């Protein structure tokens, strides 16, 4: 598995994770073995689709799916 000094063994937050760019970022980030991947999205549908898509890839990485906005305190 490749490594990257900013990603490998780090906690990574992706906002807009359920969208096309966010979901692509999540897939690419998982390839670098982060310690934890936090996926934040505004819509439940996008988040659910992402969770289904990433499930096979996320067996070794702790993935958390959060419904919400960065604008919420």
OpenMM code with the backbone's topology and positions (N, CA, C; nanometers):
from openmm import Vec3, app, unit

residues = "UNK UNK UNK UNK UNK UNK UNK UNK UNK UNK UNK UNK UNK UNK UNK UNK UNK UNK UNK UNK UNK UNK UNK UNK UNK UNK UNK UNK UNK UNK UNK UNK UNK UNK UNK UNK UNK UNK UNK UNK UNK UNK UNK UNK UNK UNK UNK UNK UNK UNK UNK UNK UNK UNK UNK UNK UNK UNK UNK UNK UNK UNK UNK UNK UNK UNK UNK UNK UNK UNK UNK UNK UNK".split()
positions = [
    Vec3(0.0850, -0.1178, 0.0000),
    Vec3(0.0000, 0.0000, 0.0000),
    Vec3(0.0895, 0.1241, 0.0000),
    Vec3(0.0621, 0.2205, -0.0877),
    Vec3(0.1438, 0.3422, -0.0910),
    Vec3(0.1229, 0.4265, 0.0341),
    Vec3(0.2195, 0.5119, 0.0621),
    Vec3(0.2048, 0.6011, 0.1775),
    Vec3(0.2254, 0.7456, 0.1335),
    Vec3(0.1721, 0.8352, 0.2135),
    Vec3(0.1851, 0.9791, 0.1901),
    Vec3(0.1994, 1.0436, 0.3268),
    Vec3(0.3010, 1.1280, 0.3473),
    Vec3(0.3264, 1.1831, 0.4811),
    Vec3(0.2102, 1.2629, 0.5406),
    Vec3(0.1266, 1.3220, 0.4577),
    Vec3(0.0149, 1.4017, 0.5094),
    Vec3(-0.1110, 1.3183, 0.5324),
    Vec3(-0.1135, 1.1949, 0.4822),
    Vec3(-0.2353, 1.1145, 0.4895),
    Vec3(-0.2181, 0.9876, 0.5717),
    Vec3(-0.1121, 0.9133, 0.5474),
    Vec3(-0.0915, 0.7852, 0.6142),
    Vec3(-0.0882, 0.8048, 0.7657),
    Vec3(-0.1688, 0.7269, 0.8370),
    Vec3(-0.1820, 0.7315, 0.9833),
    Vec3(-0.2361, 0.8640, 1.0359),
    Vec3(-0.3043, 0.9411, 0.9535),
    Vec3(-0.3652, 1.0669, 0.9966),
    Vec3(-0.5166, 1.0541, 0.9951),
    Vec3(-0.5841, 1.1431, 1.0677),
    Vec3(-0.7300, 1.1535, 1.0616),
    Vec3(-0.7633, 1.2562, 0.9544),
    Vec3(-0.8450, 1.2156, 0.8583),
    Vec3(-0.8756, 1.3005, 0.7429),
    Vec3(-1.0258, 1.3286, 0.7396),
    Vec3(-1.0623, 1.4557, 0.7198),
    Vec3(-1.2017, 1.4970, 0.7052),
    Vec3(-1.2248, 1.5399, 0.5612),
    Vec3(-1.3258, 1.4820, 0.4979),
    Vec3(-1.3655, 1.5236, 0.3633),
    Vec3(-1.5061, 1.5812, 0.3738),
    Vec3(-1.5204, 1.7101, 0.3388),
    Vec3(-1.6527, 1.7730, 0.3377),
    Vec3(-1.7115, 1.7572, 0.1981),
    Vec3(-1.8421, 1.7495, 0.1899),
    Vec3(-1.9059, 1.7259, 0.0611),
    Vec3(-1.8721, 1.5875, 0.0084),
    Vec3(-1.8533, 1.4942, 0.1014),
    Vec3(-1.8038, 1.3606, 0.0678),
    Vec3(-1.8993, 1.2812, -0.0206),
    Vec3(-2.0273, 1.3133, -0.0202),
    Vec3(-2.1240, 1.2386, -0.0999),
    Vec3(-2.1331, 1.2845, -0.2436),
    Vec3(-2.0692, 1.3952, -0.2761),
    Vec3(-2.0714, 1.4453, -0.4135),
    Vec3(-1.9697, 1.3744, -0.5005),
    Vec3(-1.9659, 1.4116, -0.6269),
    Vec3(-1.8764, 1.3433, -0.7204),
    Vec3(-1.7294, 1.3679, -0.6875),
    Vec3(-1.6914, 1.4901, -0.6576),
    Vec3(-1.5522, 1.5197, -0.6244),
    Vec3(-1.5171, 1.4640, -0.4868),
    Vec3(-1.6061, 1.4826, -0.3901),
    Vec3(-1.5797, 1.4330, -0.2544),
    Vec3(-1.5655, 1.2819, -0.2482),
    Vec3(-1.6508, 1.2107, -0.3198),
    Vec3(-1.6427, 1.0648, -0.3176),
    Vec3(-1.5153, 1.0150, -0.3853),
    Vec3(-1.4737, 1.0831, -0.4915),
    Vec3(-1.3476, 1.0477, -0.5574),
    Vec3(-1.2306, 1.0717, -0.4631),
    Vec3(-1.2334, 1.1833, -0.3917),
    Vec3(-1.1280, 1.2111, -0.2929),
    Vec3(-1.1226, 1.1022, -0.1858),
    Vec3(-1.2379, 1.0611, -0.1375),
    Vec3(-1.2426, 0.9565, -0.0346),
    Vec3(-1.1783, 0.8277, -0.0847),
    Vec3(-1.2102, 0.7880, -0.2063),
    Vec3(-1.1517, 0.6654, -0.2637),
    Vec3(-1.0005, 0.6780, -0.2755),
    Vec3(-0.9542, 0.7942, -0.3212),
    Vec3(-0.8105, 0.8145, -0.3376),
    Vec3(-0.7393, 0.8191, -0.2032),
    Vec3(-0.8005, 0.8816, -0.1043),
    Vec3(-0.7417, 0.8912, 0.0289),
    Vec3(-0.7293, 0.7536, 0.0933),
    Vec3(-0.8302, 0.6683, 0.0760),
    Vec3(-0.8256, 0.5334, 0.1341),
    Vec3(-0.7056, 0.4540, 0.0843),
    Vec3(-0.6591, 0.4818, -0.0360),
    Vec3(-0.5439, 0.4113, -0.0923),
    Vec3(-0.4158, 0.4400, -0.0143),
    Vec3(-0.4123, 0.5507, 0.0611),
    Vec3(-0.2932, 0.5891, 0.1371),
    Vec3(-0.3018, 0.5525, 0.2854),
    Vec3(-0.3974, 0.4697, 0.3213),
    Vec3(-0.4111, 0.4158, 0.4570),
    Vec3(-0.4131, 0.5211, 0.5680),
    Vec3(-0.5153, 0.6072, 0.5680),
    Vec3(-0.5266, 0.7001, 0.6812),
    Vec3(-0.5666, 0.6230, 0.8073),
    Vec3(-0.5447, 0.6842, 0.9206),
    Vec3(-0.5869, 0.6236, 1.0474),
    Vec3(-0.7392, 0.6222, 1.0555),
    Vec3(-0.7986, 0.7340, 1.0128),
    Vec3(-0.9445, 0.7489, 1.0188),
    Vec3(-0.9886, 0.8410, 0.9059),
    Vec3(-1.1014, 0.8095, 0.8452),
    Vec3(-1.1598, 0.8931, 0.7406),
    Vec3(-1.2985, 0.9369, 0.7867),
    Vec3(-1.3166, 1.0678, 0.7994),
    Vec3(-1.4460, 1.1250, 0.8380),
    Vec3(-1.5097, 1.1837, 0.7124),
    Vec3(-1.6264, 1.1333, 0.6778),
    Vec3(-1.6964, 1.1760, 0.5571),
    Vec3(-1.8173, 1.2587, 0.5982),
    Vec3(-1.8163, 1.3869, 0.5664),
    Vec3(-1.9232, 1.4792, 0.6040),
    Vec3(-2.0018, 1.5182, 0.4793),
    Vec3(-2.1333, 1.5113, 0.4881),
    Vec3(-2.2176, 1.5480, 0.3743),
    Vec3(-2.3497, 1.6059, 0.4228),
    Vec3(-2.4085, 1.6927, 0.3410),
    Vec3(-2.5361, 1.7567, 0.3742),
    Vec3(-2.6570, 1.6663, 0.3549),
    Vec3(-2.6499, 1.5734, 0.2605),
    Vec3(-2.7661, 1.4906, 0.2299),
    Vec3(-2.7428, 1.3456, 0.2690),
    Vec3(-2.8479, 1.2847, 0.3192),
    Vec3(-2.8397, 1.1456, 0.3625),
    Vec3(-2.8198, 1.0514, 0.2442),
    Vec3(-2.8833, 1.0811, 0.1317),
    Vec3(-2.8712, 0.9957, 0.0138),
    Vec3(-2.7278, 0.9851, -0.0358),
    Vec3(-2.6600, 1.0983, -0.0435),
    Vec3(-2.5209, 1.0995, -0.0881),
    Vec3(-2.4305, 1.0241, 0.0068),
    Vec3(-2.4567, 1.0400, 0.1351),
    Vec3(-2.3761, 0.9723, 0.2374),
    Vec3(-2.3984, 0.8214, 0.2350),
    Vec3(-2.5228, 0.7799, 0.2174),
    Vec3(-2.5542, 0.6368, 0.2110),
    Vec3(-2.4904, 0.5727, 0.0883),
    Vec3(-2.4977, 0.6402, -0.0249),
    Vec3(-2.4349, 0.5889, -0.1477),
    Vec3(-2.2846, 0.5766, -0.1305),
    Vec3(-2.2247, 0.6754, -0.0666),
    Vec3(-2.0808, 0.6727, -0.0422),
    Vec3(-2.0436, 0.5561, 0.0487),
    Vec3(-2.1201, 0.5367, 0.1542),
    Vec3(-2.0920, 0.4274, 0.2477),
    Vec3(-2.0969, 0.2924, 0.1760),
    Vec3(-2.1941, 0.2741, 0.0922),
    Vec3(-2.2046, 0.1482, 0.0150),
    Vec3(-2.0869, 0.1321, -0.0802),
    Vec3(-2.0469, 0.2410, -0.1451),
    Vec3(-1.9373, 0.2354, -0.2419),
    Vec3(-1.8027, 0.2100, -0.1753),
    Vec3(-1.7831, 0.2675, -0.0562),
    Vec3(-1.6536, 0.2554, 0.0114),
    Vec3(-1.6424, 0.1310, 0.0981),
    Vec3(-1.7525, 0.0672, 0.1284),
    Vec3(-1.7505, -0.0457, 0.2215),
    Vec3(-1.6439, -0.1511, 0.1889),
    Vec3(-1.6332, -0.1978, 0.0656),
    Vec3(-1.5302, -0.2983, 0.0377),
    Vec3(-1.3880, -0.2447, 0.0568),
    Vec3(-1.3678, -0.1153, 0.0344),
    Vec3(-1.2341, -0.0553, 0.0436),
    Vec3(-1.1972, -0.0157, 0.1855),
    Vec3(-1.2952, -0.0068, 0.2727),
    Vec3(-1.2714, 0.0515, 0.4052),
    Vec3(-1.2619, -0.0527, 0.5168),
    Vec3(-1.2258, -0.1743, 0.4837),
    Vec3(-1.2174, -0.2795, 0.5855),
    Vec3(-1.1024, -0.2564, 0.6836),
    Vec3(-0.9952, -0.1913, 0.6392),
    Vec3(-0.8791, -0.1704, 0.7256),
    Vec3(-0.8697, -0.0288, 0.7815),
    Vec3(-0.9580, 0.0595, 0.7389),
    Vec3(-0.9563, 0.1993, 0.7827),
    Vec3(-1.0870, 0.2299, 0.8547),
    Vec3(-1.0790, 0.3027, 0.9650),
    Vec3(-1.1985, 0.3442, 1.0381),
    Vec3(-1.2658, 0.4584, 0.9608),
    Vec3(-1.3831, 0.4308, 0.9054),
    Vec3(-1.4584, 0.5327, 0.8314),
    Vec3(-1.5818, 0.5725, 0.9122),
    Vec3(-1.6014, 0.7030, 0.9266),
    Vec3(-1.7183, 0.7542, 0.9963),
    Vec3(-1.7938, 0.8444, 0.9000),
    Vec3(-1.9242, 0.8235, 0.8910),
    Vec3(-2.0087, 0.8986, 0.7993),
    Vec3(-2.0971, 0.9927, 0.8815),
    Vec3(-2.0837, 1.1230, 0.8552),
    Vec3(-2.1527, 1.2234, 0.9368),
    Vec3(-2.2465, 1.3055, 0.8482),
    Vec3(-2.3720, 1.3125, 0.8884),
    Vec3(-2.4717, 1.3934, 0.8202),
    Vec3(-2.4707, 1.5315, 0.8852),
    Vec3(-2.4340, 1.6336, 0.8093),
    Vec3(-2.4282, 1.7671, 0.8668),
    Vec3(-2.3594, 1.8649, 0.7748),
    Vec3(-2.3284, 1.9813, 0.8295),
    Vec3(-2.2665, 2.0894, 0.7541),
    Vec3(-2.1517, 2.1493, 0.8337),
    Vec3(-2.0503, 2.1980, 0.7646),
    Vec3(-1.9406, 2.2661, 0.8332),
    Vec3(-1.9880, 2.4001, 0.8886),
    Vec3(-2.1035, 2.4473, 0.8435),
    Vec3(-2.1593, 2.5728, 0.8923),
    Vec3(-2.2295, 2.5576, 1.0260),
    Vec3(-2.2618, 2.4329, 1.0648),
    Vec3(-2.3275, 2.4088, 1.1939),
    Vec3(-2.2233, 2.4137, 1.3051),
    Vec3(-2.2542, 2.4833, 1.4110),
    Vec3(-2.1595, 2.4961, 1.5232),
    Vec3(-2.1449, 2.3655, 1.5982),
] * unit.nanometer
topology = app.Topology()
chain = topology.addChain("A")
for resn in residues:
    res = topology.addResidue(resn, chain)
    for name in ("N", "CA", "C"):
        topology.addAtom(name, app.Element.getBySymbol(name[0]), res)
